[in-house]
Amino acid sequence: MAAASQTRRSMQQLADCLAEDQLPESSSYNLAAALASCLQSQFSCKTAVLANTLHHFESRDSFSCGYRNLQMLSAALHAEPDWSAVLFQGCGFVPDVRSLQSWLDLAWEAGFDPEGRQQVGRVTGTRKWIGVTDAAALLRYFGIRARIVDFETKGTAHECDACGAFPIRGSRYTSSVLPDYDLCEACWRLNRSPGAAPFLEVAQAAPISEAILSWVWAYFTEEGGQSIRAPGQEGGPMVTFAGRPPLFLQHQGHSRTIAGVVRTQLADRERLDLLVLDPSSRTSHLQHALEAQNKWQDLTLVSGDSLNKSHQILYVCPGIANPEEREQLKVMQATAWFQCREVQ
């Protein structure tokens, strides 16, 4: 018991030193108003929902995109008093990359995500990149309820053993008596393989893009925010600030921040697109595009067509974890998992 108490005191002393030594990030761009104004002028846009606070932090190297996304999320968390009071020991600013590395090492030392610590090792002063699990470990150290959702593509596609259609689209019917024998719906309805009956229906998984877009739309629209309209754009689309932080989106080799979601009216249907802030974009270019309302879509809009691989999303739940819950948060596991089909 005495040893555990001594360890806690030592950890707190380290945290106090980090709080004194951490430095604020030198520059960022608050783009919320400019982005809302651009969306108000986009009359094909029907509805747009944005995160509560939006700052862009630029990655000037090949390794820091994860840290920049963590900075974008941290800027939004600082806008809420309860989160700001605990985040980075209540410093009130977004720390620079070196300071974030030190906090992450401390979170690992405190027992958050031991598997991640084993895989990555110490990061302070290195060029090691981080992902959503590492960012979640850092935030959880401060009692912030950072959660992760996994969107994974299924394995192999299936061929119809009667007509040869590949891949089988729609429902698949697999034989319960023959191994690895499948029919498409058309061949099953025509009873083309009676010797392989009975068949079990396997419903088609949703495309991964559909699963991600639907989840993000639900996240931003779950709680209503105060709608705004840009001056002089009466009758334009409704732009709403959701009162929720942005999302940390990771896929193989890169990570970005989801700033919001847009519902667009096409000729025959409605379409959802993500509003994304990419750390690899130059902040000056983004600022110019938004304020000039010229080609800003190229830097911020991401269609579902590009969401065709496995992704992870980090999001933050309201409130601060109590000591018992904080101990539980040391174990890193996804709160939801979606198995989706890969877009062919």
C-alpha positions as CSV (number, residue, x, y, z in Angstrom):
1,M,0.0,0.0,0.0
2,A,2.8,2.4,0.9
3,A,4.6,1.6,-2.4
4,A,1.4,2.3,-4.4
5,S,1.0,5.6,-2.6
6,Q,4.6,6.5,-3.3
7,T,4.0,5.7,-7.0
8,R,1.0,7.9,-7.2
9,R,2.9,10.8,-5.6
10,S,5.7,10.3,-8.1
11,M,3.3,10.3,-11.0
12,Q,1.7,13.4,-9.7
13,Q,5.0,15.1,-9.4
14,L,5.8,14.2,-13.0
15,A,2.5,15.6,-14.1
16,D,3.1,18.8,-12.2
17,C,6.5,19.2,-13.9
18,L,4.9,18.6,-17.3
19,A,2.2,21.1,-16.6
20,E,4.8,23.7,-15.8
21,D,7.1,22.9,-18.8
22,Q,4.5,22.4,-21.6
23,L,4.4,25.0,-24.3
24,P,1.4,26.2,-26.4
25,E,1.2,25.5,-30.1
26,S,2.3,28.6,-31.9
27,S,-0.5,28.9,-34.5
28,S,-3.9,27.7,-35.6
29,Y,-6.8,28.9,-37.6
30,N,-10.3,29.3,-36.2
31,L,-12.4,28.5,-39.3
32,A,-15.9,27.8,-37.9
33,A,-17.5,31.1,-39.1
34,A,-15.8,31.0,-42.5
35,L,-16.8,27.4,-43.2
36,A,-20.4,28.1,-42.1
37,S,-20.5,31.0,-44.5
38,C,-19.3,28.9,-47.3
39,L,-21.9,26.3,-46.7
40,Q,-24.6,28.9,-46.6
41,S,-23.7,29.9,-50.1
42,Q,-23.7,26.3,-51.3
43,F,-27.4,26.0,-52.4
44,S,-27.1,22.4,-53.4
45,C,-26.4,21.8,-49.7
46,K,-29.6,21.1,-47.9
47,T,-28.3,20.7,-44.3
48,A,-24.9,20.9,-42.7
49,V,-24.0,20.1,-39.1
50,L,-20.7,21.2,-37.7
51,A,-18.7,20.5,-34.5
52,N,-18.8,23.0,-31.7
53,T,-15.3,24.5,-32.3
54,L,-13.1,24.2,-35.3
55,H,-9.4,25.0,-35.5
56,H,-6.9,23.8,-38.1
57,F,-3.4,22.8,-37.1
58,E,-1.0,22.1,-39.9
59,S,1.4,19.2,-40.1
60,R,4.8,20.4,-41.4
61,D,6.5,17.0,-41.4
62,S,5.8,13.3,-42.2
63,F,4.9,12.0,-38.8
64,S,2.8,14.5,-36.8
65,C,-0.6,14.2,-38.5
66,G,-2.0,12.3,-35.4
67,Y,-0.7,14.9,-33.0
68,R,-2.3,17.7,-35.2
69,N,-5.7,15.9,-35.1
70,L,-5.3,15.6,-31.4
71,Q,-4.7,19.3,-31.2
72,M,-7.8,20.0,-33.3
73,L,-9.9,17.9,-30.9
74,S,-8.2,19.4,-27.8
75,A,-9.1,23.0,-29.0
76,A,-12.7,21.9,-29.1
77,L,-12.5,20.3,-25.7
78,H,-11.0,23.5,-24.2
79,A,-14.2,25.3,-25.3
80,E,-16.2,23.3,-22.7
81,P,-15.4,24.3,-19.1
82,D,-15.6,20.9,-17.5
83,W,-13.2,19.3,-20.1
84,S,-10.9,22.4,-20.1
85,A,-10.5,22.3,-16.3
86,V,-8.9,18.8,-16.4
87,L,-7.3,18.7,-19.8
88,F,-3.5,19.1,-19.6
89,Q,-4.0,20.0,-16.0
90,G,-6.2,22.9,-16.8
91,C,-3.6,24.9,-18.7
92,G,-6.3,26.4,-21.0
93,F,-4.3,26.1,-24.2
94,V,-3.4,23.5,-26.8
95,P,0.1,22.2,-26.2
96,D,2.7,21.7,-28.9
97,V,3.7,18.3,-30.3
98,R,6.7,17.8,-27.9
99,S,4.4,18.5,-24.9
100,L,1.8,16.1,-26.3
101,Q,4.4,13.4,-26.6
102,S,5.4,13.9,-23.0
103,W,1.8,13.6,-21.8
104,L,1.3,10.4,-23.9
105,D,4.4,8.8,-22.3
106,L,3.1,9.8,-18.9
107,A,-0.3,8.3,-19.7
108,W,1.4,5.0,-20.7
109,E,3.5,5.1,-17.5
110,A,0.2,5.5,-15.5
111,G,-1.1,2.3,-17.1
112,F,-3.3,3.5,-19.9
113,D,-3.2,1.2,-22.9
114,P,-0.3,-1.0,-21.9
115,E,-0.5,-2.8,-25.3
116,G,0.0,0.5,-27.2
117,R,2.9,1.3,-25.0
118,Q,4.5,-2.0,-25.8
119,Q,4.0,-1.6,-29.5
120,V,5.1,2.0,-29.9
121,G,7.5,2.6,-27.0
122,R,8.6,6.0,-25.7
123,V,7.6,8.8,-28.1
124,T,9.0,12.0,-26.5
125,G,11.5,13.6,-28.9
126,T,10.9,11.0,-31.6
127,R,9.3,11.1,-35.0
128,K,6.9,8.2,-34.3
129,W,3.4,8.6,-35.5
130,I,0.4,8.0,-33.3
131,G,-3.2,6.9,-34.0
132,V,-6.6,7.0,-32.3
133,T,-5.8,4.5,-29.6
134,D,-2.8,6.6,-28.5
135,A,-4.8,9.8,-28.5
136,A,-7.5,8.0,-26.6
137,A,-5.0,6.9,-23.9
138,L,-3.7,10.5,-23.5
139,L,-7.2,11.9,-23.1
140,R,-8.3,9.1,-20.8
141,Y,-5.4,9.9,-18.5
142,F,-7.2,13.2,-17.7
143,G,-10.5,11.5,-17.1
144,I,-11.9,12.4,-20.5
145,R,-14.2,9.7,-21.9
146,A,-12.5,9.1,-25.2
147,R,-14.2,6.2,-27.1
148,I,-13.3,4.3,-30.3
149,V,-15.5,2.9,-33.0
150,D,-14.0,0.3,-35.5
151,F,-15.3,0.1,-39.1
152,E,-13.7,-3.0,-40.7
153,T,-14.2,-4.5,-44.1
154,K,-15.2,-8.1,-44.4
155,G,-12.8,-10.6,-45.9
156,T,-13.3,-12.4,-49.2
157,A,-16.2,-11.9,-51.6
158,H,-18.3,-14.8,-52.8
159,E,-19.0,-16.3,-56.2
160,C,-22.3,-17.9,-57.2
161,D,-21.6,-21.6,-57.8
162,A,-24.6,-21.9,-60.2
163,C,-24.2,-18.9,-62.6
164,G,-20.7,-17.8,-61.8
165,A,-21.7,-14.2,-60.8
166,F,-18.8,-12.6,-58.8
167,P,-19.1,-11.0,-56.4
168,I,-22.6,-12.0,-55.2
169,R,-24.5,-8.8,-54.7
170,G,-27.5,-8.6,-52.4
171,S,-28.3,-11.5,-50.2
172,R,-26.2,-14.7,-50.5
173,Y,-27.5,-18.2,-49.9
174,T,-25.1,-20.7,-48.5
175,S,-25.6,-24.4,-48.5
176,S,-26.1,-26.1,-45.2
177,V,-25.0,-29.5,-46.6
178,L,-22.2,-28.7,-49.0
179,P,-19.1,-26.8,-47.8
180,D,-18.3,-23.4,-49.4
181,Y,-21.3,-23.6,-51.8
182,D,-23.2,-20.3,-52.4
183,L,-26.0,-19.1,-54.6
184,C,-27.0,-15.6,-55.6
185,E,-30.6,-14.7,-54.9
186,A,-31.7,-15.2,-58.6
187,C,-30.3,-18.8,-58.7
188,W,-31.8,-19.6,-55.3
189,R,-35.2,-18.5,-56.4
190,L,-34.9,-20.6,-59.5
191,N,-34.0,-23.6,-57.4
192,R,-31.0,-24.3,-59.6
193,S,-29.1,-26.5,-57.1
194,P,-31.7,-28.7,-55.3
195,G,-29.0,-31.1,-54.2
196,A,-27.4,-28.5,-52.1
197,A,-30.6,-27.5,-50.2
198,P,-31.5,-26.4,-47.7
199,F,-29.8,-22.9,-47.9
200,L,-29.3,-20.3,-45.3
201,E,-29.7,-16.6,-46.2
202,V,-26.7,-14.4,-45.4
203,A,-27.7,-10.8,-45.6
204,Q,-25.4,-8.4,-47.4
205,A,-23.3,-6.2,-45.2
206,A,-23.6,-2.5,-45.6
207,P,-20.8,-0.8,-47.6
208,I,-18.2,0.7,-45.3
209,S,-18.9,4.2,-46.6
210,E,-22.6,3.9,-45.8
211,A,-21.8,2.7,-42.3
212,I,-19.4,5.5,-41.6
213,L,-21.6,8.2,-43.0
214,S,-24.6,7.0,-41.1
215,W,-22.7,6.8,-37.8
216,V,-21.2,10.3,-38.3
217,W,-24.6,11.8,-39.2
218,A,-26.2,10.2,-36.1
219,Y,-23.3,11.5,-33.9
220,F,-23.6,15.1,-35.0
221,T,-27.4,15.2,-35.0
222,E,-28.0,13.4,-31.7
223,E,-28.0,16.7,-29.8
224,G,-29.5,19.9,-31.3
225,G,-27.3,23.0,-31.6
226,Q,-28.0,26.6,-32.3
227,S,-28.6,27.1,-36.1
228,I,-26.8,30.0,-37.8
229,R,-27.3,31.7,-41.2
230,A,-24.6,33.7,-42.9
231,P,-25.6,37.3,-43.6
232,G,-27.4,37.9,-46.9
233,Q,-28.1,34.2,-47.4
234,E,-31.8,34.0,-46.4
235,G,-33.3,30.9,-47.9
236,G,-30.0,29.1,-48.0
237,P,-29.2,25.8,-46.3
238,M,-29.5,25.4,-42.6
239,V,-26.1,25.2,-40.9
240,T,-26.1,24.0,-37.3
241,F,-23.4,23.8,-34.7
242,A,-24.0,20.5,-33.0
243,G,-22.5,21.3,-29.6
244,R,-20.3,18.2,-29.9
245,P,-16.5,18.0,-30.5
246,P,-15.0,17.0,-33.8
247,L,-14.0,13.4,-34.6
248,F,-10.5,11.9,-35.0
249,L,-10.7,9.7,-38.1
250,Q,-7.9,7.2,-38.9
251,H,-7.2,4.9,-41.8
252,Q,-4.1,3.1,-42.9
253,G,-1.2,5.5,-43.3
254,H,-3.0,8.8,-42.4
255,S,-5.5,10.5,-40.0
256,R,-7.8,13.5,-40.3
257,T,-10.4,15.4,-38.3
258,I,-14.1,15.2,-39.1
259,A,-15.5,18.7,-38.7
260,G,-19.1,17.9,-39.6
261,V,-21.3,16.3,-42.2
262,V,-23.3,17.7,-45.1
263,R,-26.5,16.5,-46.6
264,T,-26.8,17.5,-50.3
265,Q,-29.8,17.4,-52.6
266,L,-29.1,15.8,-55.9
267,A,-31.5,15.5,-58.8
268,D,-32.8,12.0,-57.8
269,R,-31.6,11.5,-54.2
270,E,-29.9,13.0,-51.2
271,R,-26.2,12.4,-50.5
272,L,-24.1,12.6,-47.3
273,D,-20.5,14.0,-47.4
274,L,-18.0,14.5,-44.6
275,L,-16.5,17.9,-43.8
276,V,-12.8,17.0,-43.1
277,L,-9.8,19.0,-41.9
278,D,-6.6,17.4,-43.1
279,P,-3.4,18.3,-41.2
280,S,-1.4,17.9,-44.5
281,S,-3.3,20.9,-46.0
282,R,-1.5,24.2,-45.6
283,T,-3.4,26.4,-43.1
284,S,-2.8,29.5,-45.3
285,H,-4.3,27.7,-48.3
286,L,-7.4,26.6,-46.3
287,Q,-7.9,30.1,-44.9
288,H,-7.7,31.7,-48.3
289,A,-10.0,29.2,-49.9
290,L,-12.6,29.6,-47.1
291,E,-12.5,33.4,-46.9
292,A,-12.6,33.8,-50.7
293,Q,-15.2,31.1,-50.9
294,N,-13.2,29.6,-53.8
295,K,-12.4,25.9,-54.1
296,W,-12.9,25.4,-50.4
297,Q,-14.7,22.1,-51.3
298,D,-11.5,20.6,-52.6
299,L,-9.9,21.0,-49.2
300,T,-12.8,20.1,-46.9
301,L,-15.4,17.8,-48.6
302,V,-14.9,14.0,-48.6
303,S,-17.4,11.8,-50.5
304,G,-18.4,8.3,-49.4
305,D,-16.6,6.9,-52.5
306,S,-13.2,7.5,-50.8
307,L,-14.3,5.7,-47.6
308,N,-13.7,2.2,-49.0
309,K,-11.2,0.7,-46.4
310,S,-11.2,0.0,-42.7
311,H,-11.4,3.1,-40.5
312,Q,-11.3,4.0,-36.8
313,I,-13.1,6.9,-35.2
314,L,-12.3,8.5,-31.8
315,Y,-15.1,10.4,-30.2
316,V,-15.6,12.0,-26.7
317,C,-18.6,11.3,-24.5
318,P,-19.9,14.1,-22.1
319,G,-18.7,14.3,-18.6
320,I,-15.6,13.4,-16.6
321,A,-14.8,9.9,-15.5
322,N,-14.8,9.2,-11.8
323,P,-11.7,7.4,-10.2
324,E,-13.3,3.9,-10.6
325,E,-14.3,4.5,-14.3
326,R,-10.8,6.0,-14.9
327,E,-9.3,2.7,-13.9
328,Q,-11.6,0.9,-16.3
329,L,-10.5,3.3,-19.1
330,K,-7.0,2.0,-18.9
331,V,-8.0,-1.0,-21.0
332,M,-8.3,0.0,-24.7
333,Q,-11.2,-1.6,-26.6
334,A,-13.7,-0.4,-29.1
335,T,-17.1,0.5,-27.8
336,A,-18.7,-0.4,-31.2
337,W,-17.6,-2.5,-34.1
338,F,-19.0,-2.5,-37.6
339,Q,-18.2,-5.3,-40.1
340,C,-18.8,-3.9,-43.5
341,R,-18.3,-5.0,-47.1
342,E,-15.6,-3.4,-49.1
343,V,-16.7,-1.3,-52.1
344,Q,-16.0,-3.3,-55.3
